[in-house]
Amino acid sequence: MKIAIGSDHGGFILKNEIIKLLKQRGYEFRDFGCFTTEAVDYPDIGQAVGEAVVSGEYDRGIICCGTGIGISISANKVPGVRAALCGDCFSAKASREHNDANVLSLGERVTGVELAKMIVDIWLTTEFSGGRHGSRIEKIKAIETKYNKI
């Protein structure tokens, strides 16, 4: 599995901790920035990671900012992205099983590192369950098509 990962300055430390975890687990990944704690605009990173996932070059994406909110909103503007902001393990599992989330968003200022690592592990190892959830994903895609004219 190939992972696109990125953060703004508010999620920089958490992103680097997650990168350590990805290395330990043997995942292939690319860091889309940022690369220092100097202020950057989260929409740029959310868009870059979202586009990398939707292009098919990467299987999933992980994004971080201070709360995870702004960067997830930005990523979700990319047609085809289903970014889920998760601050607990149950939501991480459900976002994959029920929503086929292809981008995980985390907030450095609201989620501790160890919990974030557990969330990432669960999210990366949980598969989409399909079934009735598949038809709901198709409805999400239909809404997206209607408003994005893609």
C-alpha positions in Angstrom: 0.0 0.0 0.0 1.3 3.4 -1.0 0.5 6.3 1.3 0.5 10.1 0.6 1.1 12.1 3.8 1.2 15.8 4.5 0.7 18.4 7.2 0.8 22.1 7.8 3.0 23.6 10.5 0.3 22.8 13.2 0.5 19.1 12.3 4.2 18.8 11.5 5.3 17.0 14.7 2.5 14.5 14.6 3.1 13.9 10.9 6.7 13.1 11.6 5.7 10.6 14.3 3.3 8.9 11.9 6.1 8.7 9.3 8.2 6.8 11.9 5.3 4.4 12.3 4.9 4.0 8.5 8.6 3.1 8.2 8.3 0.6 11.1 5.3 -1.0 9.4 7.1 -1.1 6.0 4.7 1.1 4.1 5.8 3.0 1.0 5.0 6.7 1.4 5.7 10.1 0.1 5.8 13.2 2.3 4.0 16.1 0.6 5.2 18.6 3.2 5.5 20.8 5.0 9.1 20.3 6.0 9.6 22.8 8.8 7.5 24.4 11.6 7.3 27.6 9.6 3.7 28.6 8.8 2.2 27.2 5.6 -1.4 27.1 4.3 -3.2 23.9 5.0 -5.4 24.0 1.9 -2.3 23.5 -0.3 -1.2 20.4 1.5 -4.8 19.0 1.7 -5.2 19.5 -2.0 -1.9 17.9 -2.9 -2.5 14.8 -0.8 -6.0 14.5 -2.1 -5.0 14.8 -5.7 -2.3 12.2 -5.2 -4.8 9.7 -3.8 -7.5 10.4 -6.4 -4.9 10.1 -9.3 -4.4 6.5 -8.2 -0.7 7.0 -7.6 -1.3 6.5 -3.9 -3.8 4.1 -2.3 -4.6 6.3 0.7 -3.6 9.6 2.3 -3.0 10.9 5.8 -3.1 14.6 6.6 -2.5 16.6 9.8 -3.0 20.1 11.0 -3.7 21.6 14.4 -7.2 20.2 14.7 -7.5 18.2 11.5 -10.5 20.2 10.5 -9.2 22.7 8.0 -7.0 20.3 6.2 -9.8 17.7 5.9 -12.2 20.3 4.6 -9.6 21.3 2.0 -8.9 17.7 1.0 -12.6 17.0 0.7 -12.9 19.6 -2.0 -10.9 17.4 -4.4 -13.5 15.2 -6.3 -13.1 11.6 -5.2 -11.6 12.3 -1.8 -13.5 11.0 1.2 -11.4 12.4 4.1 -12.4 11.4 7.6 -11.3 13.4 10.6 -10.8 10.7 13.3 -9.9 11.3 17.0 -10.8 7.8 18.2 -10.3 4.2 17.1 -14.0 3.4 16.6 -14.3 6.3 14.1 -11.2 5.2 12.3 -12.5 1.7 11.8 -16.0 2.9 10.8 -14.6 5.4 8.4 -13.0 2.6 6.5 -15.6 -0.1 6.9 -18.7 2.0 6.2 -17.4 5.1 4.3 -14.5 3.8 2.4 -12.5 6.8 3.5 -9.4 7.2 1.4 -7.8 10.0 3.4 -7.4 10.1 7.2 -7.2 13.5 8.9 -5.7 14.0 12.4 -5.3 17.0 14.7 -1.9 17.4 16.5 -3.3 19.8 19.1 -6.2 17.5 20.0 -5.0 13.9 19.6 -2.1 12.5 21.5 0.7 10.8 19.6 0.1 7.3 20.9 -3.6 7.5 20.2 -2.9 8.8 16.7 -0.6 5.9 16.0 -3.4 3.4 17.1 -5.8 5.3 14.8 -3.4 5.1 11.9 -2.8 1.4 12.4 -6.5 0.6 12.6 -7.3 2.8 9.6 -4.6 1.3 7.4 -5.6 -2.3 8.2 -9.3 -2.0 8.0 -11.0 -2.8 4.6 -14.2 -1.4 3.2 -17.1 -3.8 4.0 -19.1 -3.0 0.8 -22.7 -4.3 0.8 -25.2 -1.7 1.8 -22.4 0.7 2.4 -21.4 0.4 -1.3 -24.7 1.9 -2.4 -24.2 4.7 0.0 -20.8 5.5 -1.4 -22.4 5.6 -4.9 -24.9 8.2 -3.6 -22.0 10.3 -2.3 -20.4 10.1 -5.7 -23.6 11.1 -7.3 -23.8 14.2 -5.1 -20.2 15.0 -6.0 -20.9 14.6 -9.7 -24.0 16.9 -9.5 -22.1 19.7 -7.9 -18.7 19.3 -9.4 -19.8 18.5 -12.9 -17.2 15.9 -13.3 
